[in-house]
Amino acid sequence: MTSRPPFPEVSALSIGGFVRDDTPTPEVDRREAVLASLAGTVRELVDAAIRTTVDDGEVHRIRDDLAGLVDRLRASQLPGPAGVRFNGEMRAWNWGNAVVGAANAIAPPLEVVHDASGCHADVVLGAAYEGPPGLVHGGVSAMLLDHIMGVTASAMRRTTFTGTLTMRYRRGTPLGPLRLEASIAREEGRKVFVVASIADADGVTVEADGIFIEPAGLRIDPQEQTSA
Ligand SMILES: CCCCCCCCCC(=O)SCCNC(=O)CCNC(=O)[C@H](O)C(C)(C)COP(=O)(O)OP(=O)(O)OC[C@H]1O[C@@H](n2cnc3c(N)ncnc32)[C@H](O)[C@@H]1OP(=O)(O)O
């Protein structure tokens, strides 16, 4: 069986932590699919580990097997977090992102869809996201909303950071299928005011509003970088 070489190391220019990386889009897509496949299985592992009732000896044997797999992955590693990269076609990838990272088994992952009014995402949260019994952890709700609100504020044309995020937990959010929605309420200079919600089949469980700010001078312009 042949194996492909590791994803290429590239010379990179950095803008506010965002890294210009000229890996061609098809290669990015290919590697992303490979890592997403691994993350999907690790996500299954996390759920299985939480819910297992196998005996202690079996747990110890599985732990030892997993330690061997960790060693194999550690054979070649990035020196730090995956970061956010983009190429000249503005194909961006943030494989370690806590909410949408394709390679991150901690991320649900959220698949954010842009629509006429902002963004939405349908997600199914399982045992790994529990806070109160059977309910989503409040911090997880905030994390997911923060992300979809940030994407909404950025509107695929600017980068914004969360300045202030306010949550209203109306009732418990059950684990299972959920829908997130976010839209821009108004803009004032570099400040973008965003509203958002999480809903289950019976309606809204969490509401949020936030102020997202476009830091002065933070722009991603690949043309500028190429000619620099
Ligand atoms: C395309 C990719 C999309 C990815 C989406 C990912 C979503 C994920 C979102 C996140 O998790 S971001 C990470 C969490 N947030 C941070 O780490 C932000 C840390 N804080 C900062 O970097 C800066 O404080 C910040 C960019 C928020 C503001 O710095 P600035 O130097 O640009 O603000 P400045 O002091 O110039 O103020 C500009 C305006 O914003 C207002 N402002 C500043 N900080 C604020 C704040 N924290 N909350 C509300 N308003 C704020 C400030 O009053 C002023 O209002 P006016 O124009 O009306 O005078």
Ligand as a Chemical Component Dictionary entry (heavy atoms), coordinates in Angstrom:
data_LIG
# 
_chem_comp.id                   LIG 
_chem_comp.type                 NON-POLYMER 
_chem_comp.pdbx_formal_charge   0 
_chem_comp.three_letter_code    LIG 
# 
loop_
_chem_comp_atom.comp_id 
_chem_comp_atom.atom_id 
_chem_comp_atom.alt_atom_id 
_chem_comp_atom.type_symbol 
_chem_comp_atom.charge 
_chem_comp_atom.model_Cartn_x 
_chem_comp_atom.model_Cartn_y 
_chem_comp_atom.model_Cartn_z 
_chem_comp_atom.pdbx_ordinal 
LIG C1  C1  C 0 -13.390 34.973 8.549  1  
LIG C2  C2  C 0 -13.187 34.173 9.823  2  
LIG C3  C3  C 0 -14.412 34.147 10.699 3  
LIG C4  C4  C 0 -14.104 33.446 11.980 4  
LIG C5  C5  C 0 -15.172 33.662 13.004 5  
LIG C6  C6  C 0 -14.668 33.200 14.316 6  
LIG C7  C7  C 0 -15.596 33.623 15.393 7  
LIG C8  C8  C 0 -14.905 33.434 16.705 8  
LIG C9  C9  C 0 -14.982 34.686 17.477 9  
LIG C10 C10 C 0 -13.952 34.676 18.560 10 
LIG O1  O1  O 0 -13.905 33.804 19.365 11 
LIG S1  S1  S 0 -12.814 35.989 18.602 12 
LIG C11 C11 C 0 -11.861 35.602 20.064 13 
LIG C12 C12 C 0 -12.396 36.277 21.294 14 
LIG N1  N1  N 0 -12.215 37.705 21.216 15 
LIG C13 C13 C 0 -11.006 38.276 21.427 16 
LIG O2  O2  O 0 -10.040 37.614 21.723 17 
LIG C14 C14 C 0 -10.939 39.761 21.271 18 
LIG C15 C15 C 0 -9.891  40.367 22.176 19 
LIG N2  N2  N 0 -9.978  41.828 22.102 20 
LIG C16 C16 C 0 -9.423  42.514 21.078 21 
LIG O3  O3  O 0 -8.748  41.964 20.206 22 
LIG C17 C17 C 0 -9.690  43.975 21.027 23 
LIG O4  O4  O 0 -9.978  44.428 22.325 24 
LIG C18 C18 C 0 -10.862 44.335 20.084 25 
LIG C19 C19 C 0 -10.514 43.913 18.647 26 
LIG C20 C20 C 0 -12.183 43.647 20.506 27 
LIG C21 C21 C 0 -11.068 45.824 20.120 28 
LIG O5  O5  O 0 -9.819  46.410 19.933 29 
LIG P1  P1  P 0 -9.657  47.753 19.088 30 
LIG O6  O6  O 0 -8.332  48.316 19.451 31 
LIG O7  O7  O 0 -9.930  47.502 17.635 32 
LIG O8  O8  O 0 -10.848 48.625 19.696 33 
LIG P2  P2  P 0 -10.835 50.170 19.966 34 
LIG O9  O9  O 0 -10.359 50.426 21.343 35 
LIG O10 O10 O 0 -10.170 50.891 18.830 36 
LIG O11 O11 O 0 -12.408 50.482 19.930 37 
LIG C22 C22 C 0 -13.134 50.474 18.719 38 
LIG C23 C23 C 0 -14.603 50.603 19.090 39 
LIG O12 O12 O 0 -15.026 49.350 19.666 40 
LIG C24 C24 C 0 -15.460 49.560 21.022 41 
LIG N3  N3  N 0 -14.969 48.430 21.818 42 
LIG C25 C25 C 0 -13.699 48.100 22.059 43 
LIG N4  N4  N 0 -13.618 46.949 22.756 44 
LIG C26 C26 C 0 -14.889 46.575 22.963 45 
LIG C27 C27 C 0 -15.475 45.448 23.615 46 
LIG N5  N5  N 0 -14.708 44.505 24.185 47 
LIG N6  N6  N 0 -16.807 45.328 23.617 48 
LIG C28 C28 C 0 -17.584 46.264 23.029 49 
LIG N7  N7  N 0 -17.091 47.352 22.384 50 
LIG C29 C29 C 0 -15.754 47.503 22.357 51 
LIG C30 C30 C 0 -14.825 50.868 21.475 52 
LIG O13 O13 O 0 -15.593 51.466 22.489 53 
LIG C31 C31 C 0 -14.855 51.654 20.164 54 
LIG O14 O14 O 0 -16.171 52.108 19.966 55 
LIG P3  P3  P 0 -16.411 53.566 19.289 56 
LIG O15 O15 O 0 -15.874 53.445 17.893 57 
LIG O16 O16 O 0 -17.894 53.757 19.354 58 
LIG O17 O17 O 0 -15.639 54.542 20.136 59 
# 
loop_
_chem_comp_bond.comp_id 
_chem_comp_bond.atom_id_1 
_chem_comp_bond.atom_id_2 
_chem_comp_bond.value_order 
_chem_comp_bond.pdbx_ordinal 
LIG C1  C2  SING 1  
LIG C2  C3  SING 2  
LIG C3  C4  SING 3  
LIG C4  C5  SING 4  
LIG C5  C6  SING 5  
LIG C6  C7  SING 6  
LIG C7  C8  SING 7  
LIG C8  C9  SING 8  
LIG C9  C10 SING 9  
LIG C10 O1  DOUB 10 
LIG C10 S1  SING 11 
LIG S1  C11 SING 12 
LIG C11 C12 SING 13 
LIG C12 N1  SING 14 
LIG N1  C13 SING 15 
LIG C13 O2  DOUB 16 
LIG C13 C14 SING 17 
LIG C14 C15 SING 18 
LIG C15 N2  SING 19 
LIG N2  C16 SING 20 
LIG C16 O3  DOUB 21 
LIG C16 C17 SING 22 
LIG C17 O4  SING 23 
LIG C17 C18 SING 24 
LIG C18 C19 SING 25 
LIG C18 C20 SING 26 
LIG C18 C21 SING 27 
LIG C21 O5  SING 28 
LIG O5  P1  SING 29 
LIG P1  O6  DOUB 30 
LIG P1  O7  SING 31 
LIG P1  O8  SING 32 
LIG O8  P2  SING 33 
LIG P2  O9  DOUB 34 
LIG P2  O10 SING 35 
LIG P2  O11 SING 36 
LIG O11 C22 SING 37 
LIG C22 C23 SING 38 
LIG C23 O12 SING 39 
LIG C23 C31 SING 40 
LIG O12 C24 SING 41 
LIG C24 N3  SING 42 
LIG C24 C30 SING 43 
LIG N3  C25 SING 44 
LIG N3  C29 SING 45 
LIG C25 N4  DOUB 46 
LIG N4  C26 SING 47 
LIG C26 C27 SING 48 
LIG C26 C29 DOUB 49 
LIG C27 N5  SING 50 
LIG C27 N6  DOUB 51 
LIG N6  C28 SING 52 
LIG C28 N7  DOUB 53 
LIG N7  C29 SING 54 
LIG C30 O13 SING 55 
LIG C30 C31 SING 56 
LIG C31 O14 SING 57 
LIG O14 P3  SING 58 
LIG P3  O15 DOUB 59 
LIG P3  O16 SING 60 
LIG P3  O17 SING 61 
# 
